[in-house]
Each structure stands twice: as C-alpha cells, then as structure tokens.
Amino acid sequence: MHFETRCVHTGVDKDKTFNSCITPIYPSSTFYWDDLKTHRGFDYTRSGNPTRRALEENLAALEGGLDCRATSTGMSAIVTAMHLFKPGDHIITGHDIYGGTYRLFDDLLTEQGIRFSFVDMGNPEEVRAAVTPETKGIWIETPSNPLLNLIDVEAMVAVAKEHNLISIADNTFLSPYLQNPISMGVDVVVHSTTKYLNGHSDVVGGAVITTTKEHADRMYYVVNAMGLGCSPFDAWLVLRGIKTLGPRMEAHQRNAMALAEMMDAHPAVDRVYYPGLTTHPGHELAKRQQRGFGAMLSFDVKGDASDAERVMTSFKVFQLAESLGGVESLIEYPETMSHASISMEARRKAGISDRTIRVSVGIEHVDDLIADMKQALEG
C-alpha cells in the first residue's frame, strides 16, 4: 500500500466484536487472565496496551522498522534509546541539536558515565576523527534544530558500520512522510510524536523504532521497567493525527517554501535557514535523501536582539510558543526558549545568535502567513 493508505489503515482493525472502523481506546489499566498461564496478549497497561500497540504497529510500518515502542514524551523516547548504551561508552552527535537533547546528553547522561562529543556532523571527516575505542554510537539529527543544517545520513551510516557503532536518527522534523533514515541504513529512529505525527498540539508523546530483534527486545524491557509507555488516550490521539499526515505535510511545506522565498528577499532579514532554498548549502543533499523540504525554517533578523524581540512580539497569526509541527504557525526564540539550556558559548559555536528566530509553519492560508510575517518585519 502507498504511504497515505498505510497512515489510514495500519493498526486499525482491532475490534472483532463490533468491527469498528476506528481503533478503539482501551483505557483499562489491567486485563484478566484466562488461567494462571495464559492471557489475551496484554496483562497490565504499563507493559502493553492494545491502543498503544496499534500506534506502534503503524509507526513501525511507516518507518520501515521491525518494531516500535511508543513512549510518554519525545524526551522519554530519547531516554529509552540511550539505554542501548552503558557507562563508559562514548557517543558522537551534532553541536547544533535540540536543546533538550543537548541538556540530557551534556548533563544527566554525562553524570551517569556516558561521554559525548558534539561535533560538526556536516563534515564526515570530523565525525570519523572523533571516534575512539570507547565510541559505541552516532546520534543523528537532520535537519538540525534550529538552523536546519543537513547531515549526510548515508555518510554517517558508513562511519557507524566501519566502527561497529549503533546509529540513531531523530526524524521528528520531517516525519516518515518526507524521510526514512532506516532505508538509508540507520539502526534506530526516534520521534517526538507530539510534533508532525500527532499534528494538532494536543498531546505529548514519543516513539522508538528499531530494526533488529535485539534492539526491539531491549527497548521493550526499558519502557516496561521504567514505566515510559504512553497512555492509551495519547496513543489514540497520535494514531488519529497520523491519518492526515500526508496531506498535512504537503500543506505545511507549500506554505514554508512560499514564506522562505518571501523572507529571503526581504530587507529586514539577514539570512533564512531553509533547505528548500537553492542557496542553502544542504539543498542538493536534501533533494537526495528527503522527499520534500519540510516546514521548519529559521531566520536571522537584521540588527540586534532588540530587533528580534520587536519582530516576535508583533505577530497576529503566528503564535509565540515552543514546540512545532501543529496545524498552527508558531515562532520561538532559541536564545531563551528551546535552546536556553545550552550555554551561550555552545549556542554561538553552533551558529545560533541572539537574532535567530525559529518558525514552525502551519497550514493556514499562505497569504495570511506572508502578510503577518511582512507586517511583523516591517513594524
């Protein structure tokens, strides 16, 4: 089946009693056994739930993985995936990844004995040079957050295979509709299902998709042991959102391209970060490994931080809020919001300035978005 058809139909046919066309919500915390040795596949919702399992089947199919575990948040999905490693291991990742991921890696997991190198992953040789005998994994985020830098996934996979490393990719920014890291050789994919997969800003969740039985079993054990599984109702909301993922992503990225082109020519904008622009250094790579350019973009305002503040507080349609991937358009300030947990020194090294604004382009009418952006820039 085509992608859009799988979005609608995978994980649905669970009701054999009434033949419901929509996956039921099973809010039960526990399930009774037939006898002391057998049950119907579920015994306790922390360990597994029919609605959550339906979502997991759907996501595994969309990403081309063997199995999936749906978690309570995007960060809990990352925490789950990082349990593939142990104290003493070394992980290579980008210097411009999401602030919450950076905080987890640089602070909590470092305290637990896992070491990280934050490098320019746009340069495969820099990644290769960071490999040590203790290196056990490569964490890939492409496009990066918030500067939309592109990482050559196949080049990272080549380094991983050369050194027998586990490759993990955060595919939140593009969703499986626009990019499938597993098809390029990645071992594990994570998502914040809060974002494009749910698409309506009314749930938080995450997912870990695996490609081997060993990793799948480990992820199941971690989610069960640590109680990281998402609730049945949250799983149902994400599963409902996925049904319109294809049409939504097309609307999102149409708007993003039009907005990026307008802003790229606007005198109040110093630079636009959007892979769909031919001037973006990763444009050709995006064309090769993605099926579209997505709906996230960032830009630097001309002037200083006060000019950025003036712009961000002048919008009428765009909302000043963190998160991304919902049907509504959002703007946010990495300096004090999504990347505030990263030191100023690290932000500057990554290229994030006090004039950088991140935009999650929604599915409103493009003329309204362009008009609102213009009046904010020119106000």
Rosetta blueprint (number, residue, H / E / L):
1 M L
2 H L
3 F H
4 E H
5 T H
6 R H
7 C H
8 V H
9 H H
10 T L
11 G L
12 V L
13 D L
14 K L
15 D L
16 K L
17 T L
18 F L
19 N L
20 S L
21 C L
22 I L
23 T L
24 P L
25 I L
26 Y L
27 P L
28 S L
29 S L
30 T E
31 F L
32 Y L
33 W L
34 D L
35 D L
36 L L
37 K L
38 T L
39 H L
40 R L
41 G L
42 F L
43 D L
44 Y E
45 T L
46 R L
47 S L
48 G L
49 N L
50 P H
51 T H
52 R H
53 R H
54 A H
55 L H
56 E H
57 E H
58 N H
59 L H
60 A H
61 A H
62 L H
63 E H
64 G L
65 G L
66 L L
67 D E
68 C E
69 R E
70 A E
71 T E
72 S L
73 T L
74 G H
75 M H
76 S H
77 A H
78 I H
79 V H
80 T H
81 A H
82 M H
83 H L
84 L L
85 F L
86 K L
87 P L
88 G L
89 D L
90 H E
91 I E
92 I E
93 T E
94 G E
95 H L
96 D L
97 I L
98 Y L
99 G H
100 G H
101 T H
102 Y H
103 R H
104 L H
105 F H
106 D H
107 D H
108 L H
109 L H
110 T H
111 E H
112 Q L
113 G L
114 I L
115 R E
116 F E
117 S E
118 F E
119 V E
120 D L
121 M L
122 G L
123 N L
124 P H
125 E H
126 E H
127 V H
128 R H
129 A H
130 A H
131 V L
132 T L
133 P L
134 E L
135 T E
136 K E
137 G E
138 I E
139 W E
140 I E
141 E E
142 T L
143 P L
144 S L
145 N L
146 P L
147 L L
148 L L
149 N L
150 L L
151 I L
152 D L
153 V H
154 E H
155 A H
156 M H
157 V H
158 A H
159 V H
160 A H
161 K H
162 E H
163 H L
164 N L
165 L L
166 I E
167 S E
168 I E
169 A E
170 D E
171 N L
172 T L
173 F L
174 L L
175 S H
176 P H
177 Y H
178 L H
179 Q L
180 N L
181 P H
182 I H
183 S H
184 M H
185 G L
186 V L
187 D L
188 V E
189 V E
190 V E
191 H E
192 S E
193 T L
194 T L
195 K L
196 Y L
197 L L
198 N L
199 G L
200 H L
201 S L
202 D L
203 V L
204 V L
205 G L
206 G E
207 A E
208 V E
209 I E
210 T E
211 T L
212 T L
213 K H
214 E H
215 H H
216 A H
217 D H
218 R H
219 M H
220 Y H
221 Y H
222 V H
223 V H
224 N H
225 A H
226 M H
227 G L
228 L L
229 G E
230 C L
231 S L
232 P H
233 F H
234 D H
235 A H
236 W H
237 L H
238 V H
239 L H
240 R H
241 G H
242 I H
243 K L
244 T L
245 L H
246 G H
247 P H
248 R H
249 M H
250 E H
251 A H
252 H H
253 Q H
254 R H
255 N H
256 A H
257 M H
258 A H
259 L H
260 A H
261 E H
262 M H
263 M H
264 D H
265 A L
266 H L
267 P L
268 A L
269 V E
270 D E
271 R E
272 V E
273 Y E
274 Y L
275 P L
276 G L
277 L L
278 T L
279 T L
280 H L
281 P L
282 G L
283 H H
284 E H
285 L H
286 A H
287 K H
288 R H
289 Q H
290 Q L
291 R L
292 G L
293 F L
294 G L
295 A L
296 M E
297 L E
298 S E
299 F E
300 D E
301 V E
302 K L
303 G L
304 D L
305 A H
306 S H
307 D H
308 A H
309 E H
310 R H
311 V H
312 M H
313 T L
314 S L
315 F L
316 K L
317 V L
318 F L
319 Q E
320 L E
321 A L
322 E L
323 S L
324 L L
325 G L
326 G L
327 V L
328 E L
329 S L
330 L E
331 I E
332 E E
333 Y L
334 P L
335 E L
336 T L
337 M L
338 S L
339 H L
340 A L
341 S L
342 I L
343 S L
344 M H
345 E H
346 A H
347 R H
348 R H
349 K H
350 A H
351 G L
352 I L
353 S L
354 D L
355 R L
356 T E
357 I E
358 R E
359 V E
360 S E
361 V L
362 G L
363 I L
364 E L
365 H L
366 V H
367 D H
368 D H
369 L H
370 I H
371 A H
372 D H
373 M H
374 K H
375 Q H
376 A H
377 L H
378 E H
379 G L
